[in-house]
Amino acid sequence: MPTTSATGANNSASAGTGAQESIMLELVDESGNTIGTAEKLSAHQSPGLLHRAFSVFLFDEQGRLLIQQRALGKYHSPGVWSNTCCGHPYPGESPFAAAARRTHEELGLSPSLLAEAGTVRYNHPDPASGLVEQEYNHLFVGLAQASLDPDPEEVGDTAFVTAEELAKRHAKEPFSAWFMTVLDAARPAIRELTGDAAGW
């Protein structure tokens, strides 16, 4: 599993979060090759356009996963729990750089370690909003060893959870439509990072 320090990888300008701002995403084919761009909201309108995305899973030294509750003001999947951070690279931006950038923008945290954990392709409609996640998702796992300073426009709450605590929370609270798909795809790398004793 290739690993790289992500410290200092968040020097790009902050991304806007308002739905009224025009944010462009990178469209890809089924193999992950770039084929064009599309505006963020239009790419998520049914039936959805396949685009590049990333998902980050950060753990503390006890092997607990940092999850976040998406802010209530977000136009897509507000108020639900999800993985540490997820989002979309700008056109031409590497998924690794985007993952480090957005983790810092959303949580005020630069991972002390960030490693590639493969990719997963999925199609997840969100019944609540009518939007669709057609994504070619680059997965990353790493370590969170600094204090958090979440952006309230992005993050409603955060929690560090064990595998057992996550299972209980997932059974009774709403999570993002894509959460289990990306978690299951990242599990081999998560186990390599946290060890068998953590139970992931």
Secondary structure in CASP SS format (residue, H / E / C, confidence):
PFRMAT SS
TARGET T0000
AUTHOR 0000-0000-0000
METHOD secondary structure of the structure
MODEL  1
M C 1.00
P C 1.00
T E 1.00
T E 1.00
S C 1.00
A C 1.00
T C 1.00
G C 1.00
A C 1.00
N C 1.00
N C 1.00
S C 1.00
A C 1.00
S C 1.00
A C 1.00
G C 1.00
T C 1.00
G C 1.00
A C 1.00
Q C 1.00
E C 1.00
S C 1.00
I C 1.00
M E 1.00
L E 1.00
E E 1.00
L E 1.00
V E 1.00
D C 1.00
E C 1.00
S C 1.00
G C 1.00
N C 1.00
T E 1.00
I E 1.00
G E 1.00
T E 1.00
A E 1.00
E E 1.00
K H 1.00
L H 1.00
S H 1.00
A H 1.00
H H 1.00
Q E 1.00
S C 1.00
P C 1.00
G C 1.00
L C 1.00
L C 1.00
H E 1.00
R E 1.00
A E 1.00
F E 1.00
S E 1.00
V E 1.00
F E 1.00
L E 1.00
F E 1.00
D C 1.00
E C 1.00
Q C 1.00
G C 1.00
R C 1.00
L E 1.00
L E 1.00
I E 1.00
Q E 1.00
Q E 1.00
R E 1.00
A C 1.00
L C 1.00
G C 1.00
K C 1.00
Y C 1.00
H C 1.00
S C 1.00
P C 1.00
G C 1.00
V C 1.00
W E 1.00
S E 1.00
N C 1.00
T C 1.00
C E 1.00
C E 1.00
G E 1.00
H C 1.00
P C 1.00
Y C 1.00
P C 1.00
G C 1.00
E C 1.00
S C 1.00
P H 1.00
F H 1.00
A H 1.00
A H 1.00
A H 1.00
A H 1.00
R H 1.00
R H 1.00
T H 1.00
H H 1.00
E H 1.00
E H 1.00
L H 1.00
G C 1.00
L C 1.00
S C 1.00
P C 1.00
S C 1.00
L E 1.00
L E 1.00
A E 1.00
E E 1.00
A E 1.00
G E 1.00
T E 1.00
V E 1.00
R E 1.00
Y E 1.00
N E 1.00
H E 1.00
P E 1.00
D C 1.00
P C 1.00
A C 1.00
S C 1.00
G C 1.00
L E 1.00
V E 1.00
E E 1.00
Q E 1.00
E E 1.00
Y E 1.00
N E 1.00
H E 1.00
L E 1.00
F E 1.00
V E 1.00
G E 1.00
L E 1.00
A C 1.00
Q C 1.00
A C 1.00
S C 1.00
L C 1.00
D C 1.00
P C 1.00
D C 1.00
P C 1.00
E C 1.00
E C 1.00
V E 1.00
G E 1.00
D E 1.00
T E 1.00
A E 1.00
F E 1.00
V E 1.00
T C 1.00
A H 1.00
E H 1.00
E H 1.00
L H 1.00
A H 1.00
K H 1.00
R H 1.00
H H 1.00
A H 1.00
K H 1.00
E C 1.00
P C 1.00
F E 1.00
S C 1.00
A C 1.00
W C 1.00
F H 1.00
M H 1.00
T H 1.00
V H 1.00
L H 1.00
D H 1.00
A H 1.00
A H 1.00
R H 1.00
P H 1.00
A H 1.00
I H 1.00
R H 1.00
E H 1.00
L H 1.00
T H 1.00
G C 1.00
D H 1.00
A H 1.00
A H 1.00
G C 1.00
W C 1.00
END
